Amino acid sequence: MNFQDSRQKSIVQRIATGELTLASKKEYADLLTLFPDKADIQRAYADFLTQQGEDETACHYYLSAADSYIKDGKTIQAIVSKILAWRIIKPTHQEGRAFHAALQAGLCGETPLHHFFAGMPYPEFIAIMLRLVRLQLSAGKTVIKAGDKSDNIYFIVYGDMQETLHPASLKDAHSSGVPSRLLSDNDIFGEIFPLSETNFSRSDVKTLTHAELVKISKSALIEISQKYPLIEKLLAKA
């Protein structure tokens, strides 16, 4: 890889992680000429167009990004892009069904995210989509503190995070070291299961980089589960 290729890759990575926003439509157009099928660039351009008040064009790029994310196996990224598009132009029933079918066909792997969405029927899927709330956070932000009441489940759209288990929650309080794990795109966190109980976080979770998340509240999940009991079973697998 030559210097120019390396520099372009660095720009793409920084745009994908929200660290860099280009200043003009021309800059995005030039980058899309180089990377026409890069979903992260399409999504970033759509965000830029939304800020410029060009909603209809933004919707086109959100939809294109969603299709590209599905091909790349990036489930939550596809869902968020579709949500952003549908907030601009309400989808038809057929469009909603088509997206659900494409997403199901593209699901692969054995991750918690896969287990949650795989096989989820269309009504349950739409109910979840409508309740997702976006969060954009800078590096060094605490999302959850150990001991806090667990009221949400979180899906990472992009960014790196660290989950550190609080010593007081360990079986052996005298064990050396504090267990921690890195979280990134498509990971899930938040201790809300079982839904019938009051849950408290056993860990601290903070951002290591700029990050985008979507969350759904425990109260929303309880409400959805009353109508669609399958949701609680899927949560148990996640």
N, C-alpha and C positions, 0 to 999 in steps of 0.2 A: 504494500500500500504506500503510495507516495504521499508527500506532505499535504497536497491539496485534498486528496481523498480522505486523509486522516482528519483534516480540519473540517471538512463537510460532515464527516461522521460525528465529530464532536458537537457540531451545531445541531444536528438531528437529535442526538442524545439529550442535549440541554433543552431543546424545545419539547421533547417527549416527556421530560421530567418537570416541566413548568419553570425551569430556571431561566429560560430565555424566551422573550417575545419579540418578534421582528417588528419593524417600525412601519412597514408599508405593504400594500397589496402586491407590488412588484417583487419585493423580496420573497414573499410566500410563493408567488407564481414561478419565480426562478427556481426555488427549491423544489417545488412540485414537478417542474420539468425534469429535474435530476432524479427525483424519487416519486414518480406518479402514483405508485400504489402503497406509499407509506402512510398507514393509518394515523400515526401520531401527528404527522404534518397536516393531513387533512383535518383532523380534529382541532389542532392549534389554529389553523387558518379559519375554521368555522367560529371558534371563540373570538378571534380578532374581528371577523366580519360582524358578529353580534354586537361587539363593542362599538363598531362603526355605524350601527343601525341598519345594516344590510341583511335583514333577517331571512329573506327568501333565499338569497345566495348561500347564507350560512347553513340553512336547512339542507340544501343540496350536499354540502360538504360533510355535515354531520351524518347524513344517510350513507354517503360514500364511505366515510370512516367506519361506520358500523359494519358495513359489508366486508370491508378489509379486515377488521378485527375478528370477525367470525372465521374468515379464511386462515387467520393467524392463530386461531384457538384462544383468543383473549375474550373470555365471556363477559366479565363485568365491564370491561372497556366498551364492548359492543352495546351493552345495555345502557350505559350512561350516554353514549353518543345518540342512541335512539331516543332516549328520554328528552335530550336537549332538542332534537329535531322535532319531536312530537309536541313540545311546548310551543313551537313556532307555528306548525301546521298540524292540526289534529288528524290522526291517521284514520283511515277507513277500517272497518272490521276485518276486511280481507288483508290489508297491510299488516295489521297486528298479528293475525294468524300466520301469515307468511314469515314474519320475523321470528315468531316462536318456533315454527317448524325448522327454519334455517339454523337457529341457535341450538336446538336439540340435536340436529344432525351434526353440528360442529363440535359438540361436547366430547372431550376425551380425557383420559387420565383418571387418577384415583385421588384427587385432591378434595378437601372439604367443600370447596366451591362446586366441584363436579357433582358430589353427592347431593348437595342441596338443590341444584337446578336440574340435574338429570332426571328425566321422566316426570318433571313437574307439569301437570296439565295446564292448559291455556288460561282458564279462569284464575287459578292460583297464581300463575306467573304474572298476569296483569295486575292482580291485587297487590303483589309485592312491588312491582315496578312503580305503581302509583304512590307508594308510601316511602320510597327512597329519598333521602335528603343528602345533598352534596355538601362536602366540607373541603376547603382548601387551606392548608396549614403550612407555615414556614418551618424550617429546621429548628429543633430544640423545643418544640411544643409538647406538653403533656396532654395526652388524650384521655387516659384513664389512670387513676391512682389506686394503689392497693388499699382496700378497705372501703372504697366508695361503693355505693349501691349500683349494681349493674342494670342499666336501663336501656341499653342499645346493643345491637350487634353491628359490627363494622366490616366493610369490604374495602380492600385497598385497590384503588384504580391505578395509581402509580406512586412511587416513592419508597424509601427505605425507613423502617421503624424498628425499634428494639422493645421487646417485651421482657421484663425482668420480674421473676417470681419473688414476692416479698418473703423475707426469712420467717416471719411469724406464721406463714401459711404452710411452711414445710413440715413434714412429719418429724424430721430430725432437726430441731432448731439449732443444734450444735454442728451441723454439717458444714464443711469448709466450702467457701465460695457461694455465690448466689446464682442459681440457674437463670440463664437468659437465652433468648433466641432472636434471630433476625427475621423480620417480616418484610414482605415486598409485594409486588403486583399480584393480585388475585388471592392473597391470603385473607383469612377471616379471623376476627378476634372479638371478644365480648362474651362474658359468662352469664347467659340469660336462661339457660335450660336447667331444670324443667321450668316451664312457664308458670306453673302453679305455685312456685316457691319464690321467696325473696332471696335474691342472689347478691353477693358482694364480691368485688374483684379481688383476686389473690395476687394480682401483679400490677406493676406500673408499665404503661405503654407510652412511648414518646417518639416523636419523629426525629430521624437522623438527617433527612433531606427535606426539601420542599415536597409536599405530598398532597394527593387528592384522595378523599375517601367518600364513600356513600354509607349512610347508616339507616337503619330502620329501628324504631323504638319497640321495646318489649310490649308496651300497651297496644301498639298497632298490630303486632304479631298475635297477641291474645285475641284481639277483635277479629282478625282474619281467620285465625284457627277455629273460632266458634262457628264460622261459616264453612271453612275448608279444613277439617281435622287433619288432612294429610300433611299440612304445613308443619305441625309439631313433630310428626314422625320424620320428616326430612331434616328438621333442625337437630334431631337426636343423632342423625348420621353425620352431620357437618362437623 
